Amino acid sequence: MSDPDLPQPDQVDGAPHPRETARLFGQDNAEATFLKAYSAGRLHHGWLLTGAKGLGKATLAWRIARFLLATPPDAGDGLFGAPPPPTTLDISPDHPVARRMLALSEPGLFLLRRGWDDKAKRLRTQLTIEEVRKLKGFFSLSAADGGRRVVIVDAMDELNTNAANAILKLLEEPPANTTLLMVAHQPSRLLPTIRSRCRELRLAPLDAEDMARAIGQAGAELRSDDAQALAALSSGSVGAAIRLLNHDGLRLYADLVALLGTAPRLDRPRAIALGESTAGKGKEARLDLALSLTDTLMARLVRTGVTGQPPAPEAAPHEADILTRLAPNPHSARRWADLAQHAGDRARHARAVNVDPAALVLDLVLQLARAA
């Protein structure tokens, strides 16, 4: 299916690949919806797994694929001594299918994702028709065994036009005994004809408890307060939470909030130090995170002004008091919303023309201070 030594476009840095993730937290409803359809004999050929990035869509796709390929087609009907309908997607890691999938050697599974560009020595930016055409060989080679076949597409958002049309044709004329599991971060951008031919499994944001369990599975331990802050700043996305942890995002957000708390007498040395912490080789991800967290901070200011109370729980020390002071009413919320639009456009333009990162962040902080 793929060369495991190459970079994997469907893996978050610092987290195990979805095929290696043992459990999926916070998505019981999505799993139950699929199992209900399976047990009722209504296994659709196309499933669209939707929700924000990092909620576990790819992990669910691998869980479903493992379940389908390890479960006999006639299992679960309860007739003639057959076992009752399954209540979980769990498959033992010792099962031959599970071992083969972990090694990317399961003949009944095809993983469709962005390919490697040998000439440019990097992953392609789009999922191309050349990758989709490889499915023809997969279907011809695996058809003789008479068993199920599963295709995971990760992600539909990366398909170019020709590749999307090829997937649409597969959905219109699905091969026998084949299930397509398609990850989609923004399903509204897909072809309407693709969406209309699929059943949707929508994944939900994780709460603090499930976030802590998911992060723990990825190899990190969290204090309860940190889990709540991560759930708030990541909008319940495990992938986003891991990125925050990788780049000390909780402290970065706390520094932004504390800096804004010094306004209108801005602590300029502290602001300069914050900007410089995002500059230099290898700090591009931290710069992007700083810009993203500034957007988050302004969004939380807007919410405070509109609702009359700060978002709960706090994502940084003293955040509630600072947000309440700086966004006391709907009028202030509108001002912060206008700034968020202006500052965001300004920062994206500066990023595109390679403005010095330290200067970019300092400019953004100064805009916040003036608004405060």
Protein Blocks (a to p, Z undefined) as FASTA:
>chain_A
ZZfkbccfkbcehiacfklpmbaghilmmmmmmmmmmmnopacfbdcdeddehilpmmmm
mmmmmmmmmpcfkgonlpghiacddfbfbdcfkbmklmmmmnopafkbccddddddfklo
pacfbdcfklmmmmmmmmmmmmmnopacddddddfklpcfklmmmmmmmmmmgcehiacd
dddfblmlpcfklmmmpccdddddddfklmmmmmmmnopacdfklmmmmmmmnnopaklm
mmmmmnommmmmmmmmmmmmmpmbdcfklmmmmmmmmgcehilmmmmmmmmmmmmmmmmm
mmmmmnopacdddfbehklmmmmmmmmbfklmmmmmmmmmmmmmmmmmmmmnopafklmm
mmmmmmmmmmZZ
